[in-house]
Amino acid sequence: MGVMRHGFSLPFLAAVLLCCFAASSRPLPAWTPAGHEVICTITESLLEQPTRAEVHRLLAILDSVEPETRDFPGACSWLDHIREQGFRHLDRWHYVNLPINPQKLPLPPPSKDDVIFAIRQSVETLRDPAASEFGRAFALRVLIHVVGDIHQPLHTVSRFSTERPKGDRGGNDYSLAGEGSHQNLHLLWDRGVGLLPDRRAPNRQAMIRVLARELVREIRPENLPLAERNPRAWAEEGRELAKSYVYAGIEEDTAPSPAYLRRAEPVVRRQLILAAYRLADLLHTLPHPPQP
């Protein structure tokens, strides 16, 4: 496959240019910043020293002026952060619309520039010996974010029905009632069904570290499907979770019941640490520059 001199593979560059002319109508992000920070706090603790050093070196190349995105956990929200600053061109890289379509309705053609594509092309660029430092640094910041995204079940699906023949946009059009900070099913799961601390929460960083330690202690890697390395399969896992947990036991325009939240929280906890282990596994496959 040909490579441009800036270091992106051709499909990766083509997707960037295509997205620059195609605005997304789907609200983002996936996990809250706290969710991405939990994932990457765990990931960083799993990295062997040479991999950790290379990750930190590449992150520094695109170091931003915002202190909250400079370290590894903070950098995992960088893709959402630049979107909040108005850079909307890569919105479709955060999700894939695998259909939940029980009524067998006609479906729109699938997008080719989705989260599965973003993961594969980021890894390809990071492994490419001809890629530039900028290209690898950008691909790393994409990768550490979108691996988290694909493990939020509602970033893998859209549910189609006669009421919504174009899909519910990953639960964004599935409105909920009741008190709380969620207005729809997607936001409820973005916020970890209440597990993740809000941006304004006192001792937020301490809460993230505590949750990361809890997950590592509670959920052992031998109990996770870590042999599965295909991002398409990760998305399919998300679709099955959406069918079995996300859309099950909750009705539109109602408040989530305590029973629903109790069933959902273990799914959130498992997906957070699964994303962390899978991200660490990917990062350990990347080449390192010769050590001095």
C-alpha positions in Angstrom: 0.0 0.0 0.0 1.4 3.4 -0.9 2.3 6.0 1.7 2.3 9.8 1.4 5.3 11.5 2.7 3.5 13.0 5.7 3.3 9.4 7.0 -0.4 8.5 6.8 -1.4 5.5 4.7 -3.5 6.5 1.7 -6.8 5.2 3.0 -6.2 7.1 6.3 -5.5 10.3 4.4 -8.5 9.8 2.1 -10.8 9.4 5.1 -9.4 12.6 6.7 -10.1 14.5 3.5 -13.5 12.9 3.0 -14.6 13.7 6.6 -13.5 17.3 6.1 -16.4 17.6 3.6 -18.9 15.5 5.4 -20.4 16.8 8.7 -21.8 14.3 11.1 -25.3 14.7 12.6 -24.7 12.3 15.4 -24.0 13.8 18.8 -20.8 12.7 20.5 -18.7 11.8 22.5 -18.8 8.3 23.8 -17.6 7.7 27.3 -17.3 11.0 29.3 -13.7 12.2 29.7 -13.7 10.3 33.0 -14.5 7.1 31.2 -11.6 7.5 28.8 -9.3 8.5 31.7 -10.2 5.3 33.6 -9.5 3.2 30.5 -6.1 4.9 29.9 -5.1 5.0 33.6 -5.4 1.2 33.5 -3.7 0.9 30.1 -0.7 3.0 31.2 -0.3 0.7 34.3 -0.1 -2.3 31.9 2.5 -1.0 29.5 6.0 -2.3 29.6 8.7 0.4 30.0 9.8 0.7 26.3 6.2 0.9 25.1 5.3 3.5 27.7 8.4 5.6 26.8 7.5 5.5 23.1 3.8 6.4 23.8 4.9 9.4 25.9 7.4 10.5 23.2 4.7 10.4 20.5 2.2 12.2 22.7 4.6 15.0 23.3 4.9 15.7 19.5 1.2 16.9 19.5 1.3 18.3 23.0 -1.6 20.8 23.3 -1.7 24.0 25.3 -4.5 22.5 27.5 -2.9 20.8 30.5 -5.7 18.3 30.9 -4.7 16.6 27.6 -1.0 16.4 28.1 -0.5 13.2 30.1 -1.5 9.8 28.9 -5.0 9.5 30.5 -5.8 13.1 29.5 -4.6 12.5 26.0 -7.2 9.8 25.6 -9.9 12.5 25.5 -7.9 14.7 23.0 -10.1 13.7 20.0 -13.2 14.8 21.8 -11.4 17.9 23.1 -10.5 19.2 19.6 -14.1 18.5 18.5 -15.3 20.7 21.3 -13.0 23.4 19.8 -14.9 23.1 16.5 -12.9 20.4 14.7 -15.8 18.2 13.7 -14.3 16.5 10.6 -13.6 13.1 12.2 -16.9 12.7 14.0 -17.7 9.4 12.2 -14.5 7.8 13.4 -16.1 7.5 16.9 -18.8 5.0 16.1 -20.2 2.4 13.7 -23.9 1.8 13.0 -24.3 -1.9 13.1 -28.1 -2.4 12.7 -30.5 -3.7 15.3 -33.3 -4.3 12.9 -35.9 -6.7 14.2 -38.6 -5.6 11.7 -36.2 -6.3 8.7 -36.6 -2.7 7.4 -34.5 -1.5 4.4 -31.2 -0.2 5.7 -29.0 2.7 4.5 -25.6 1.8 3.0 -23.0 1.5 5.7 -20.3 4.2 6.1 -16.8 3.2 5.3 -15.1 5.8 7.6 -16.2 4.5 11.0 -14.6 3.5 14.3 -13.5 0.1 12.9 -11.7 1.9 10.0 -10.2 4.4 12.4 -8.7 1.7 14.6 -7.3 -0.3 11.7 -5.8 2.7 9.9 -4.3 4.2 13.1 -2.5 0.9 13.8 -1.3 0.6 10.2 0.1 4.1 10.4 1.8 3.5 13.7 3.4 0.3 12.4 4.5 1.8 9.1 8.3 2.4 9.1 7.8 5.1 6.4 5.3 7.1 8.5 6.4 10.5 9.7 6.6 11.5 13.4 3.6 13.7 13.0 1.6 10.9 11.3 2.4 8.4 14.0 1.7 11.0 16.8 -1.7 11.8 15.3 -2.6 8.2 14.7 -1.7 7.4 18.4 -4.0 10.1 19.7 -6.8 8.7 17.5 -6.2 5.1 18.5 -6.1 5.6 22.3 -9.5 7.3 22.0 -11.4 5.2 19.6 -10.5 1.9 21.2 -12.4 3.3 24.2 -15.3 4.4 22.0 -15.9 1.0 20.4 -16.3 -0.5 23.9 -19.3 1.7 24.6 -22.1 -0.5 23.3 -24.1 2.5 21.9 -21.2 3.5 19.7 -21.6 0.3 17.8 -25.3 0.2 16.9 -28.3 2.0 15.6 -31.7 0.5 16.2 -34.2 0.7 13.3 -38.0 0.6 13.6 -41.1 1.8 11.8 -41.0 4.9 14.1 -37.3 5.5 13.2 -36.7 4.0 9.8 -33.3 5.8 9.7 -32.2 4.5 13.0 -32.0 6.0 16.5 -28.4 7.1 16.2 -27.0 4.9 18.9 -29.8 5.8 21.4 -29.4 9.5 20.9 -33.0 9.6 19.7 -34.2 7.3 22.5 -35.4 9.9 25.0 -35.6 9.2 28.8 -37.5 10.9 31.6 -36.8 11.5 35.2 -34.2 13.4 37.2 -30.5 13.3 36.5 -28.0 14.5 33.9 -29.1 12.1 31.1 -31.7 13.1 28.5 -31.5 10.0 26.4 -30.2 6.4 26.4 -26.9 7.3 24.8 -26.0 9.9 27.4 -27.0 7.5 30.2 -24.4 5.0 28.9 -21.8 7.6 28.1 -21.9 8.5 31.8 -21.5 4.9 32.7 -25.1 4.7 34.1 -23.9 6.8 37.0 -20.6 5.1 37.6 -18.3 7.8 36.2 -17.6 11.1 38.0 -18.8 14.3 36.5 -16.2 16.9 35.3 -17.1 19.1 38.2 -17.0 16.4 40.8 -14.8 17.2 43.8 -11.7 14.9 44.0 -12.5 13.8 40.4 -8.9 12.6 39.7 -8.8 10.6 42.9 -12.2 9.0 42.0 -10.8 8.0 38.6 -7.8 6.4 40.2 -9.9 4.5 42.7 -12.2 3.2 40.1 -9.3 2.1 37.9 -7.8 0.2 40.8 -11.1 -1.4 41.6 -11.6 -2.7 38.1 -8.1 -4.2 37.9 -8.7 -5.9 41.3 -12.2 -7.2 40.5 -11.9 -8.3 36.8 -9.1 -10.5 36.0 -7.6 -10.6 32.4 -8.1 -14.4 32.2 -11.9 -13.8 32.4 -11.8 -11.4 29.4 -11.9 -12.3 25.7 -8.4 -10.9 25.0 -7.6 -13.4 22.3 -10.1 -11.5 20.1 -8.1 -8.8 18.3 -10.5 -7.9 15.4 -12.1 -4.5 15.9 -15.1 -5.7 13.8 -15.6 -8.4 16.3 -15.4 -5.9 19.1 -18.2 -3.9 17.5 -20.3 -7.1 17.2 -19.8 -7.7 20.9 -21.1 -4.2 21.5 -24.2 -5.0 19.4 -25.0 -8.1 21.4 -24.6 -6.1 24.6 -26.9 -3.5 23.3 -29.5 -6.1 22.5 -29.2 -8.0 25.8 -28.7 -5.1 28.2 -28.9 -1.6 26.8 -32.3 -1.7 25.2 -33.7 -4.5 27.4 -35.7 -3.6 30.5 -36.2 0.1 29.7 -38.9 2.0 27.8 -38.6 5.2 25.9 -39.7 8.4 27.8 -39.4 6.6 31.1 -36.7 6.9 33.8 -34.3 3.9 34.1 -35.3 1.7 37.0 -33.0 0.7 39.9 -33.1 -2.8 38.5 -32.0 -1.6 35.1 -29.1 0.3 36.5 -28.0 -2.7 38.6 -27.9 -4.9 35.6 -26.1 -2.3 33.5 -23.3 -1.3 35.8 -21.4 -4.6 35.6 -21.5 -4.3 31.8 -20.0 -0.8 32.0 -17.3 -2.0 34.4 -16.3 -4.9 32.2 -16.3 -2.8 29.0 -14.0 -0.2 30.6 -11.3 -2.7 31.7 -11.7 -4.7 28.5 -10.9 -1.6 26.5 -7.9 -1.0 28.7 -6.4 -4.4 28.2 -7.1 -4.4 24.5 -5.5 -1.0 24.0 -2.4 -2.1 26.0 -2.2 -5.2 23.8 -2.3 -3.1 20.6 0.3 -0.6 21.9 2.7 -3.5 22.8 2.7 -4.5 19.1 4.0 -1.1 17.9 7.6 -0.6 16.9 10.0 1.3 19.1 12.9 3.5 17.9 16.4 2.1 18.7 17.3 2.9 22.3 20.5 5.1 22.7 
